[in-house]
Amino acid sequence: MKTLRGTYTVIITPFNRDEGQSIDETMLRWLVDFQISEGIHGLIALASNGEFLSLDDEERHEVARIVVDQAAGRVPVVIGTAAENTDHVIRYTRDAEALGADAAMVLTPYYCWIDEDEIFTHYRRVAEATALPIMLYNHPASTVIDLKPPLVARLAEIDNIAYIKESTTDTRRVYQINALCGDKITVFAGYLGYESFMVGAEGWVSVCANILPAKSARLFELAVDENDKDGAWAVFRELSPVIDFLGDHLYAHGMKAAFRLLGRDMGDPRPPRLPLRAELEPRLREIMVEAGLFDKELPPVSRSAA
């Protein structure tokens, strides 16, 4: 079983420009290959940036199948299996396991107010239903539940729960979780990759890595593996304008617009999201120029890839 650490790209889901915005398998396979060729440490599909809530069950299965198949064991693949209903999470997680995923990322249930015993039971049932490692996903800004460090420590006692994507902006959570859980839980930053590396995170779930995989991977290597804080700071300063632009809830919108500017059409987000607002595109292009994104040619797209 692979140990997960490093920068993991939370990849977008490309759509065709047909009436139903069907999944663009060719571009999804291209995106997987592009990420791996640039040195990314792992991939996460069907998370928020992958618009999982806008996909039906068959589409979720297809995205997971394509990503696992195209990665072909070259890097670990984590599949998001979030749902409001515990039985549905179990079904999605078992499907990810059957497809050959390396782990499942499980967002807390959303919208419903449940207490700690209900949260614990939810995750225990999911973990007991699969042999996959589970990555907890704590994102209280988009759910009504906050997995605070003492609750994370309780969840870490469940077999298979081995990781957490900690997506608050409180970097104290990283060292608090490490202090309470020891080696039972590996912390991945959700938003604040550089800052979290400085206080003990062993991974980063990155949106900007969709278009900047090499630099995003290098940030982890410098900060964690090489303990080169000055080098990591220099890379972070190159990444931060993109991170800041996307941070205003523009993840799927911004990444799809950025790829289109780079000549790789990933389609538009699905409703209720709209394409990136036209008045924001000049700033996005300016940021991309500063990041050197137009200085190198992207790998070609092979329409026979699918």
C-alpha positions as CSV (number, residue, x, y, z in Angstrom):
1,M,0.0,0.0,0.0
2,K,1.5,3.3,-1.0
3,T,2.2,6.0,1.6
4,L,0.7,9.2,0.5
5,R,2.7,12.4,0.8
6,G,3.7,15.3,-1.4
7,T,1.7,17.7,-3.6
8,Y,-1.5,16.1,-5.0
9,T,-3.4,17.9,-7.7
10,V,-7.2,18.1,-7.1
11,I,-8.0,17.8,-10.8
12,I,-10.8,19.4,-12.7
13,T,-13.3,17.3,-14.7
14,P,-13.2,18.3,-18.4
15,F,-16.5,18.5,-20.2
16,N,-17.3,18.5,-23.9
17,R,-19.2,21.4,-25.4
18,D,-22.2,19.3,-26.3
19,E,-25.7,19.9,-25.0
20,G,-25.3,17.7,-22.0
21,Q,-21.7,18.7,-21.2
22,S,-20.6,15.1,-21.3
23,I,-17.3,14.1,-19.8
24,D,-14.4,14.7,-22.2
25,E,-12.4,11.5,-21.8
26,T,-9.7,12.6,-24.1
27,M,-8.9,15.7,-22.2
28,L,-9.2,13.9,-18.8
29,R,-6.6,11.4,-19.9
30,W,-4.4,14.2,-21.3
31,L,-4.7,16.0,-17.9
32,V,-3.6,12.9,-16.0
33,D,-0.6,12.4,-18.3
34,F,0.3,16.1,-18.1
35,Q,0.3,16.1,-14.4
36,I,2.5,13.0,-14.1
37,S,4.9,14.2,-16.8
38,E,5.5,17.4,-14.8
39,G,6.4,15.4,-11.6
40,I,3.3,15.7,-9.5
41,H,3.3,13.3,-6.6
42,G,-0.4,12.2,-6.7
43,L,-3.8,12.9,-8.1
44,I,-7.2,13.5,-6.5
45,A,-10.3,13.1,-8.6
46,L,-14.0,13.9,-7.8
47,A,-13.4,16.5,-5.2
48,S,-14.9,20.0,-5.1
49,N,-12.7,21.2,-7.9
50,G,-13.8,18.2,-9.9
51,E,-17.5,19.3,-9.5
52,F,-18.5,15.9,-8.0
53,L,-21.8,17.3,-6.8
54,S,-22.7,18.0,-10.5
55,L,-22.1,14.5,-11.7
56,D,-24.5,11.6,-11.6
57,D,-23.4,8.1,-10.3
58,E,-22.5,6.8,-13.7
59,E,-20.3,9.8,-14.4
60,R,-18.6,9.6,-11.0
61,H,-17.7,6.0,-11.8
62,E,-16.4,6.9,-15.3
63,V,-14.2,9.7,-14.0
64,A,-12.7,7.4,-11.4
65,R,-12.2,4.6,-13.9
66,I,-10.5,6.9,-16.4
67,V,-8.2,8.5,-13.9
68,V,-7.1,5.3,-12.3
69,D,-6.6,3.6,-15.7
70,Q,-4.6,6.5,-17.2
71,A,-2.4,6.9,-14.1
72,A,-1.6,3.2,-14.4
73,G,0.1,3.1,-11.1
74,R,2.6,5.8,-11.9
75,V,1.4,8.0,-9.1
76,P,-1.1,7.3,-6.3
77,V,-4.7,8.2,-7.1
78,V,-7.2,9.3,-4.5
79,I,-10.9,9.3,-5.3
80,G,-13.4,11.6,-3.6
81,T,-16.3,9.6,-2.4
82,A,-18.3,12.2,-0.6
83,A,-22.1,12.0,-0.1
84,E,-24.7,13.1,2.4
85,N,-25.8,9.5,2.9
86,T,-23.4,7.1,4.6
87,D,-24.6,4.2,2.5
88,H,-23.8,6.2,-0.6
89,V,-20.3,7.0,0.6
90,I,-19.8,3.3,1.2
91,R,-21.0,2.5,-2.3
92,Y,-18.7,5.1,-4.0
93,T,-15.7,4.0,-1.8
94,R,-16.2,0.3,-2.7
95,D,-16.4,1.3,-6.4
96,A,-13.1,3.3,-6.1
97,E,-11.5,0.3,-4.4
98,A,-12.7,-2.1,-7.2
99,L,-11.3,0.3,-9.8
100,G,-7.8,0.2,-8.2
101,A,-7.7,3.6,-6.4
102,D,-5.0,4.0,-3.7
103,A,-7.2,5.9,-1.2
104,A,-10.6,7.5,-0.8
105,M,-11.1,11.1,0.3
106,V,-14.3,11.5,2.4
107,L,-15.7,14.9,3.0
108,T,-17.8,15.2,6.1
109,P,-21.5,15.0,5.5
110,Y,-22.9,18.4,4.5
111,Y,-25.9,20.5,5.3
112,C,-27.0,18.3,8.2
113,W,-26.1,19.0,11.8
114,I,-24.8,15.8,13.4
115,D,-22.9,15.4,16.6
116,E,-19.5,13.8,17.2
117,D,-20.9,10.3,17.9
118,E,-22.8,10.5,14.5
119,I,-19.6,11.7,12.7
120,F,-17.6,8.9,14.3
121,T,-20.1,6.3,13.3
122,H,-20.3,7.6,9.8
123,Y,-16.5,7.3,9.3
124,R,-16.3,4.0,11.2
125,R,-18.9,2.4,8.9
126,V,-17.1,3.7,5.8
127,A,-13.7,2.5,7.0
128,E,-15.0,-0.9,7.9
129,A,-16.5,-1.3,4.4
130,T,-13.2,-1.0,2.5
131,A,-9.6,-1.9,2.7
132,L,-8.7,1.5,1.2
133,P,-7.0,4.1,3.4
134,I,-9.3,7.0,4.1
135,M,-8.4,10.6,3.9
136,L,-10.7,12.7,6.1
137,Y,-11.7,16.0,4.4
138,N,-12.4,18.8,6.8
139,H,-13.9,21.9,5.1
140,P,-16.2,23.6,7.5
141,A,-16.6,26.6,5.1
142,S,-18.6,24.4,2.8
143,T,-20.2,22.1,5.3
144,V,-21.6,22.7,8.8
145,I,-19.1,20.3,10.4
146,D,-15.6,21.1,11.7
147,L,-13.3,18.1,12.5
148,K,-11.4,19.7,15.3
149,P,-8.1,18.1,16.4
150,P,-9.5,16.1,19.4
151,L,-12.2,14.6,17.1
152,V,-9.6,13.8,14.5
153,A,-7.6,12.0,17.2
154,R,-10.7,9.9,18.0
155,L,-11.2,9.1,14.3
156,A,-7.6,8.2,14.0
157,E,-8.2,5.2,16.2
158,I,-10.4,3.7,13.4
159,D,-8.4,1.3,11.2
160,N,-7.9,2.6,7.6
161,I,-8.2,6.3,8.6
162,A,-4.7,7.5,7.8
163,Y,-4.9,11.0,6.3
164,I,-6.7,14.3,6.6
165,K,-7.1,17.2,4.2
166,E,-7.2,20.1,6.6
167,S,-9.0,22.9,4.8
168,T,-9.4,25.5,7.4
169,T,-7.1,28.5,7.4
170,D,-5.8,27.8,10.9
171,T,-2.4,26.3,10.5
172,R,-2.3,25.5,14.2
173,R,-4.5,22.6,13.3
174,V,-1.5,20.9,11.6
175,Y,0.7,20.7,14.7
176,Q,-2.2,20.1,17.0
177,I,-3.3,17.0,14.9
178,N,0.3,15.8,14.8
179,A,0.7,16.2,18.5
180,L,-2.5,14.3,19.2
181,C,-2.3,11.6,16.6
182,G,1.4,11.0,16.0
183,D,2.0,8.7,13.0
184,K,-1.6,7.6,12.9
185,I,-2.6,10.6,10.7
186,T,-0.7,12.3,7.9
187,V,-1.8,15.9,7.5
188,F,-2.4,17.4,4.0
189,A,-3.0,21.1,3.7
190,G,-6.1,22.1,1.9
191,Y,-5.4,25.8,1.2
192,L,-2.2,26.9,2.9
193,G,0.4,24.6,1.5
194,Y,3.6,26.6,2.2
195,E,2.4,27.7,5.6
196,S,1.3,24.2,6.6
197,F,4.6,22.7,5.5
198,M,6.4,25.0,7.9
199,V,4.5,23.5,10.9
200,G,4.6,19.8,10.0
201,A,2.2,19.0,7.1
202,E,3.4,16.1,4.9
203,G,1.2,16.9,1.9
204,W,-0.7,19.6,0.0
205,V,-3.9,19.2,-2.0
206,S,-3.4,21.8,-4.6
207,V,-5.8,23.5,-7.1
208,C,-3.2,25.6,-8.8
209,A,-1.2,22.5,-9.6
210,N,-3.7,21.8,-12.4
211,I,-1.8,24.4,-14.5
212,L,1.4,24.5,-12.4
213,P,2.2,20.9,-11.4
214,A,6.0,21.1,-11.5
215,K,6.2,24.2,-9.3
216,S,3.6,22.9,-7.0
217,A,5.5,19.6,-6.6
218,R,8.8,21.5,-6.1
219,L,7.3,23.5,-3.3
220,F,6.8,20.4,-1.2
221,E,10.2,18.9,-2.1
222,L,12.0,22.1,-1.1
223,A,10.0,22.7,2.1
224,V,9.8,19.2,3.4
225,D,12.3,16.8,1.8
226,E,15.1,19.3,1.4
227,N,14.3,21.6,4.3
228,D,15.2,24.6,2.1
229,K,13.0,27.3,3.4
230,D,14.5,30.0,1.3
231,G,14.0,28.0,-1.9
232,A,10.5,27.0,-0.9
233,W,9.7,30.7,-0.2
234,A,10.9,31.7,-3.7
235,V,8.6,29.0,-5.3
236,F,5.7,30.0,-3.1
237,R,6.0,33.6,-4.2
238,E,5.7,32.5,-7.8
239,L,2.6,30.4,-7.0
240,S,0.8,32.8,-4.6
241,P,-0.8,35.1,-7.2
242,V,-2.5,32.1,-8.8
243,I,-3.5,30.7,-5.4
244,D,-4.9,34.1,-4.3
245,F,-6.8,34.5,-7.6
246,L,-8.5,31.1,-7.2
247,G,-9.1,31.6,-3.5
248,D,-12.2,33.7,-4.2
249,H,-14.3,30.5,-4.9
250,L,-13.0,30.5,-8.5
251,Y,-11.5,27.0,-8.5
252,A,-13.3,25.2,-11.3
253,H,-14.1,28.5,-13.1
254,G,-10.5,29.7,-13.0
255,M,-8.8,26.5,-13.9
256,K,-11.0,25.9,-16.9
257,A,-10.5,29.4,-18.1
258,A,-6.8,29.1,-17.6
259,F,-6.6,25.9,-19.7
260,R,-8.6,27.5,-22.4
261,L,-6.1,30.4,-22.5
262,L,-3.4,27.8,-22.8
263,G,-5.1,26.2,-25.8
264,R,-6.5,23.2,-24.0
265,D,-10.3,23.4,-23.8
266,M,-11.7,21.7,-20.7
267,G,-15.2,23.0,-21.3
268,D,-17.2,25.2,-18.9
269,P,-18.2,24.4,-15.3
270,R,-21.6,22.8,-15.0
271,P,-24.5,24.9,-13.7
272,P,-25.1,26.6,-11.3
273,R,-21.5,27.6,-11.9
274,L,-21.0,29.9,-14.9
275,P,-17.8,30.4,-16.9
276,L,-15.3,32.8,-15.4
277,R,-16.6,36.4,-15.6
278,A,-15.2,38.2,-18.6
279,E,-13.9,41.1,-16.6
280,L,-11.7,38.7,-14.6
281,E,-10.0,37.1,-17.6
282,P,-7.4,39.9,-18.2
283,R,-6.2,39.6,-14.6
284,L,-6.0,35.8,-14.9
285,R,-4.0,36.2,-18.2
286,E,-1.6,38.7,-16.5
287,I,-1.0,36.2,-13.6
288,M,-0.4,33.4,-16.0
289,V,2.1,35.5,-18.0
290,E,4.0,36.3,-14.7
291,A,4.0,32.6,-13.9
292,G,5.7,31.8,-17.2
293,L,2.8,29.7,-18.4
294,F,2.9,30.9,-21.9
295,D,6.7,30.3,-22.2
296,K,6.6,26.6,-22.8
297,E,4.6,24.4,-25.1
298,L,2.1,22.0,-23.5
299,P,2.2,18.3,-24.6
300,P,-0.1,17.7,-27.6
301,V,-3.5,16.1,-27.3
302,S,-4.1,12.8,-29.0
303,R,-7.7,12.2,-29.8
304,S,-7.0,8.5,-30.0
305,A,-5.9,8.6,-26.3
306,A,-9.4,7.6,-25.2
